[in-house]
Amino acid sequence: SHPLFKLSQGKELIGETELAYRFWRGETVAITGTDGKSTTTRLVYLILKSHLSGVYEGGNIGRPFSEIVAQSSSGVAVLEVSSFQGYTLKTFRPSVGVFLNFAPDHLDWHKDLEDYLRGKYNIFLRQREGDILILNNWQREVINTPSRAEKIFFGKGGDIDLKPDGWVYFKGEKLFEARRLKIKGLHNLWNSAVAAAVGRIFGVPAGAIREVLYGFKGLPYRLQYIGNFGGVEVYNDSKSTTPNALRAALQAFDEKVVLIFGGKDKGADFSPLRGLFKRKVKVAIAYGENGDKLVETFKDCAPIHRVDNLEEALKLAKKVLKRGDTLLFSPASASFDQFKSYEERG
């Protein structure tokens, strides 16, 4: 609906990722999903770099693909690709693709959920036989991704699976032991499993993959453990910008948490989280533009307070918290109502 799209009628409209790809002569790994893209992209990069030369990391994670291409035109480019970037791809074809998960997001930009999904699908639309696409085995939208690539599924009963012995397997081969990961949560187990499988596809030995995974402490602001302060465990999950990210964060804890959340609304529906909220939240503190909406959604699920900004939220949390409690900052919303970015917010 942006005027730029209307102005481009009859002309080719492309984005930066497509432009860079036209000058790239190497292999491309494209990783997308509503949540978990950056962690998986970093793990794939670290695993491939441990065994291969000429491996680059970029895309939505921070470094533009065009900057990689300006440095070298060949090697392996490990790219995080968003739906926004996916929307303007025309010839882009990853030899290995990953679609981690799909949940409502960016409905302030996409006209509806189908439009958002189209942006994801377009990343893999031009894959051919001989290419590989790794997909989430639980979600119909992901399973149905249109692609001619060989499809590999992760999750229960998939090609990549967690077995009762506590090990993750890929096509019958032991990859790593789940309990030895440093990053918290079932979502991060699957991010690690997918990254390990990509490593094996590129010929990285299982031993080298284990070394990377067991040493990885996670990216900043992604369920990042900050430390213990006066008997309170503190986690900073500022990268949580969707209800789905909050779901993953809450599921990562056995105990109930004191939760700080809120920010700019992206049109998301929070009501599917109500049951989990009752089980996992001891006290909630909502701030920011969508604070009233959050209070209304969860008012009968747990004690919930409304404040204006993050500083007030933290001051209130310090009064509420007791020794032995866990404080989780997982906004489940964009940062742009009060901050320049999720990093500044974190």
Beta strands, then each sheet from edge to edge (+ up, - down):
strand 1: 27-32
strand 2: 55-59
strand 3: 76-80
strand 4: 96-99
strand 5: 132-136
strand 6: 150-154
strand 7: 160-162
strand 8: 167-170
strand 9: 173-177
strand 10: 224-229
strand 11: 232-236
strand 12: 257-261
strand 13: 281-286
strand 14: 304-306
strand 15: 326-329
sheet 1: 2+ 3+ 1+ 4+ 5+ 6+
sheet 2: 7+ 8- 9+
sheet 3: 10+ 11- 15- 12- 13- 14-
end
